[in-house]
């Protein structure tokens, strides 16, 4: 059955009207640490049972779980539901295999469609019979990667598997373009981090995600050149807006993340004015993810006594 988005978009627009704005996040950045939790509970019901700011991740997780359950309840198309939630299953499977390689306990997210205990059984070397076919195939490749390159190779292969599945199963052109944007921006982020922070031993070739508009051979070629060649190249692509926005050699790594988040929201911005397709749903989810990252940054910053000026600078960068 084809998905009717009219009602869904109306529900999400109503939710957006009650979401915090940039001024609210700035107030959180300025607020004394002992009053922050009370302020957060005004907008985030998932924080109601949270009794300590040190447990802020519980509130963020609860808020996200509640929203995804609401989204599933108003969708009547299983293909669309899988598109929005199956990525979390891939994340869990990757995390489970990686934890096994490292010999640590896995902590799974509750956001996907497959029960964490089912994923745990397959990832830990037990039975994979209850996994859906796409995760069984992914599990085989993750186990191969673990033998070839350990935990880092598992993480890289897991990202590749997830995005390959999303590209293949995207419900319509708008959804496919969204996945393309995510792949391109993830590769740009990875490129800059690898140029500046050499923490990983595997070659960059294993870290590029295929399926974006910037193909893997181009990324390989650019990576052999100085970092500024990336920005020269981006100026000739549809991501040229990142350059006047401030992306360049002198951009701090944290600002790179903020600029990429802003680029994604700007890419999806026009969809806010549509009512009859998946675009506004994608925009709403991306807006929530941006707010989630900003809230986590602010709460962690408060607990770590980061200067108010720094928190305000990061808030402005992310919400500009």
Phi, psi and omega in degrees: 000128180294143182282131173264116187268353187302309181293319182299314180297320178299318178296317182290325176298320178296320178294321180296327180296337181255007179278152180295148178257182184297325180297324178295316179297325177294324177294322177297321179297328182270342189291147173298146186300328184282354178247358186295316185299321178298319180294320181296322182294341178296328182250335187243101182293336178298343179272358184307315180277357183282122184252001179212139179298336179293346178256027185298332179296328176298319179292318179297317180296318180295318179299315181292319178299315180300318180294315182295325176293321175298314180300315179298324183290335182258355173273142176240019181233113182297328179297318180292318179299317179298322181301320183277338188240341184294333179302326179292329175294318176298319179299317180295317180297316178299315181297320180296314179294318180297318179298321178297320179296320183275349180073034179237165178284139178274144174241115188262149175277155182262019192266348185274194182254348180255132182301136180305326180293330176292317178294319179301318181298317180287318185291331184271005177097004177275210182283135176253014187297331183272354178288142172297159188303319183294329177280330175298315179297319179294321180301317179302316182289326178293320178294322175298316180296323181296327179284329183279320187216014177071203186299317179299322179292325177297315181298315180295315180296323180298317177298317180298317180295317181299311184288328176297320178293317181295321177297317184291325188253005182303128183276077176112169186294319180298320179292320179295320178295323178300315179296320178301315178301315181299318180295311181301313184290326175295319179293322177296316178299314180297317180305309184293318180297318180294325178293329188256332184231103183268080182253344186252142185273333184287158181290149180303333182305330182278352187258345179286139178264125180281157175109356179273175177284338172266107189285163184298317178303323178295317178298319179298317180295313181298325185291339177283350181258170175301157186302324185295344176295330177299315184290325175297317180293315182301330180295346179258003184247181178289353177261020182298335180296340178295330185289305177294340177288344175127003181283125181185187184300326185268001182287124177299153183300320181296326179287328175303314179299317180296317180295322180291319176299317180295321179299318180297314180295322178294323177300323185267357189302319183297335182293344180299338186261011177253159182232346195243014178216186187283346185307309181297331178292316178299316180300315182300316180295319180293323178297317178298319181295320177299314180296323178297315179296319181292317179298316178299317179300315183292316183291319176295322178296320177298315181295329181265010175057039176292150181299142179302322182298321180292318179296320178294320179298317180290324178296314180297320181296321184280336184250003181300000000 
